[in-house]
Amino acid sequence: MSEKPLRRAEKPTFYFIGVTTGKSSIMRVFPAWAKYLRLGDCVLQGVDFRRHDDPESYRRAVSFIKRDPLSIGALITTHKIDLLAASRELFDELDRYARLTGEISAISKRGGRLVGRAMDPVSSGLALEAFLPKNYWRRSGAEVFVIGAGGSATAITSYLLDSGRGRNRPARITVSNRSTPRLREIERVHEQIGEDTARRYVHAPKPGDNDEVVNRLPDQSMVINATGLGKDAPGSPLTDEARFPRNGIAWEFNYRGELEFLRQARAQSRERNLMVQDGWMYFIHGWTRVLAEVFDVDIPAEGKVFEELSRIAAELR
């Protein structure tokens, strides 16, 4: 489980459940955000698990948060699917996206009830729209290739497939993963969404398998690194032989670590006229959406307050 066992909280405590939480910018940003948002005397505590940890470890953490009076909730990264699978019956309420995707990114309490929410479809969508030209998919006819089939991949593809987007959806969405069970699970989620966007699922145990997909993408397409490679583990899901689509977009979901995928994309940005984005805006939207949920406060996704939170975070990055 975590390096330190969870102990009864002495003040309102918000947990960050991840892999290398101590290295995250949020450990410096949260106190400044809490002061600006007037959240009171509260603390953020990191809880580190191994990737695909023992299910009982996840259950102990969720059980502790549920029963401890001053443990007010949590944000989950990396473990979104595994944690919910291990502790589903401990929750009194799951939102629509949590039930659909089988993952949660936020734990909160409402009236003594433990609530699990999948916030990433919203936060990843907000991050995407912050840099994507208006009606991009409808105008370009481009595709999306998402590398990785975990919680973040499920979130962004669920957003892109949403019927509320009308015709402004990618011509095709391809998802790859090193193992097949997660591919089958994300395909199940997509089938439940039920939209007619073309989809493809690729078993890619080696980076070269992803290269083959990238090299065949039409111009203006988007390639997303939704794996932990480059942050939680070294490397990239691509080799240096991959050729990003001309006039396309490369989106690295991570914002910290060695970020090898980001380096590869930037190396081709001029030659391929490639728009390159890291995960910083995803970080901002992800944390502010969960803070709003856990602390039950209104945090707008744009405007003066959001811009000030972004400024504070950038200064402490």
N, C-alpha and C positions, 0 to 999 in steps of 0.2 A: 504494500500500500504506500502511503506517503512516508517521507523520511521521518516525520514527527507525528505521533498519534494525535488525533483530534482530542482536545480537552475542553471542558465546559467553558463557554465563552463568558468573559467578564464584562463585555460591552457589546453592542450590536456588531456582529461579525459577518462579513460577506466573503465567501470562499471563491477562489479561482482554482478550478480543477483542470490540470493539464499535465504536461510532461516535464518541462523545464521552466516552471512559472517564475522562478527567481530572476530569470534573464529578461523577462518581459518588461517593456516600458511602462506597463500599467502599474507596476509596483511603485514607480515614482510619480506617475500621473494621478493615480486615484486620490491621494491625500489633497492634492490641489483642486481636483474636481469636486471632492466632497466639501471643501471649504467654499468654493464658488457656488455650489448648489445648496449650501446650508443643510447638509445631511446630518449634522450633529456629530457627536463623539462616537465615531465608528471606525472599524478597521477592516482592511483587506488581508486575507490569509491565503497563501498559496498551498495547494495540496497536489503533490506530484505522484502520478502513477506511471508504471511502465505501459507502453502501448499494448493493447489487448491484455490487460492485467487480469488477475484472478477475479471472477465475478463476485466472490464473497467480499473482496476488498471494496468494490463499488457499493455493495449492499451496506456494508458497515458505515461508509461515509454518508450515504443518503439517510440511513436510519438515525445517525447521529444528528444530522441537520434537522431532521423531522422532530426529534424529541427535545433538542436543546433550545431553551426559550430565547436566548439571545443570538442564536445562529439564524440569520434572517433569509439566507438564500445563497445561490451560487451561480457562477458562469462556468460553463463547461466547454473546453476545446479538446480536440483529438478523440476524446472518449465518448462523444455524444451518443453513438449507437450502442457501444458496449455497456455503458452505464445504464441506459434505459432497459436494455435487454435483461440485465441482472437484477433490476430493482423495480420493475414496472408496477408490481402490486403494492408498493409502498406509497404510490401517488394517489391522492384523492381526485385529482383532475389532470387531464392532459388536453392540450389544445388540438385543433384540427390538424395542423401540420405535424405535431408530434405523433398523433395516431396514424397519419398517412405515411410519414417517413420512417417511423420507428427510431427517432432520435430526439434528444432535447439539448438545448444550449443554455437554458435558464431554469433554475429552481427558485420558487418564491413561496410565500405563505400568505394565505388570505383567510381570515376568520378561523384560524386553527386548521385549515386544510393545506396540504402540501400540493403545490401546483407545478407541473412540468410543461415548459413551452419550447417549441422549436422556433427560435427567433431568426435563424439564419436566412430563410427564404426572403424575409423582409430586409434584413441588414445587408445581405449580399446584393439584393436588387437595388437598394439605395446607393451602395458603393458603385455598382455598375453604371447606373444612370448618371452618376456624377461626372463620368468622363465619356460616356458613349454618345455620339451624335444622335440627334433626334431621329426617330424612325429608321435607325441604322439597318436593321434586318430587312425591313420591307423594301428599302431602297437598294440595298447591296445584293440581296439574295445569297448572302454568305452563310457559312456553316460555323459550328462551334465544336471544338474538340476539348473535352474535359479529361485530364489525366488524373486518375484516382476515382474511387467509387465510394468514398466514405461520406461522413455527414456534410461536409462543405460542398462536395460534388452533388449530393442529393438536393441540397438547398438551392444552389444556383440553377440546376436543371429544372427543378420544380417551379422556380420563378419564371424561367424562360418558356416553359410549357403552359403557363397559366392562360386560360381562355380569355381572361380580361385583357390580354395584350393584343387580341384581334389578329390581324395579319402581320403585325410587327414581331414575328418570331423567326428564329434561324431556319434556313432551308433544311438543315439536318443537324442533329446532335449526336455526336459520337462520344462514348465513354469507354475508357480503358482501365484495366486494373491488373495487378500482378497475380491475384487469386480470383477464382471464379465465384465463390459464394457471394461476395459483395456485388459482383456484376449481376447475379441473379436477383439480389435484393433490390438494387436500384431499378432494374427492369420491372420488377413487381410494382414499385412505387409509380413508375411512369405509366404502366398499364392502368393503374387506378385513377390517375389524372385523366387518362382517356383521350388526350388530344391527338390529332392526326399528323403532327410533325414527324417527319422521318427520323428514325432512331437506329443506332447501331451500337453493339457492345463487343468490345475487343479484348480478348485475353492477351495481356502483354507482360509476360514474366521478365522480359529483358528490355532495357532502354531502346535497343534497336527496333523492337516491335512498335514502339511509339513513333520512332523516326519515320517508319513506313507510312503511318497515318498522316503525320504532319506534312510529309513531302507530297502527298496527293491532295491536300486541301486546296479548294479554289481560292483565288485572290480575295482579299478583304476578310478572310475568315479569322476567327479568334481561337487561340490556344491558351488553355488555363492549366496551371499547375495547382491541382487541388490535393496534392500529396504532402506528406510531412518532410519529403526530401528537400534539403537545403535549410531546414530549421531543426526539426526533431532528430533527423538523421542526415548524414553527409550525402552529397551527390545531387543528381538531377534525374528526372524520369526520361530525359533525352540524352543523346550523345551529341558531340560537336558536329556530327555529320547531318543533323536535322536541318532542314531549310524551311524557315517560317514563311507563311504565305505573304506574297507581295501585297503591300498596302493594307496589311492585316493588323491584328492586335495580339499582343502577348500579355497575359495577366498572371502575375505571380501572387498567389493568395497570401504568402508569407511576407512579413516585412522585416524580419530579423533572422540572423543566422548567416551562413556562408552564401546562401541565395544563388546557387550555381545556375539554375534555370534563368534567373534574372540576368546574370552575366552573359549567358548564351544569347538571350534575346537582344540585349543592348549591343552585343558585338555585331549583330546583323541589322540594327535599326536603320542605319543610313542606307546601306545597299538595298534593303528590302522595303524601305519607307514604312517601317514598322512602328506602331504606337506601342510603347512599353509602359506597363503599370505595375507597381508593387502593391502589397496588401495594406498599406497605411490607412487609406480611407475605409477599407473593410474593417480594420481594427477600430477606428473611431465609431463607425455606425454600429458595429457589433457590441461594443461595450456600452455605448449610450442607450441602445435599445434595452439591454438587459438591466442596466442601472435603473432606468425608468420603471421597469417591471418589478424588480426586487424591492426598491425603495418606495414604490407607488407614488412617483412624482412625474410631472409632465416635463419631458425633455424634447423639444421640437427637433425634427430632422433637418431643418434648415433655418436660416435667419440669424438674428443677433446672438442668441444664446448658444446655438450650435457652433457658430463661427468663433465665439469666445472659447468654448471647450476645445475646438480644434487648435486654436492658437496656443492655449495652455499646454496641450499635449505635445505640439510641435516643439515648443521651447524645452520640454523635458525629455524629448525623444532620445 
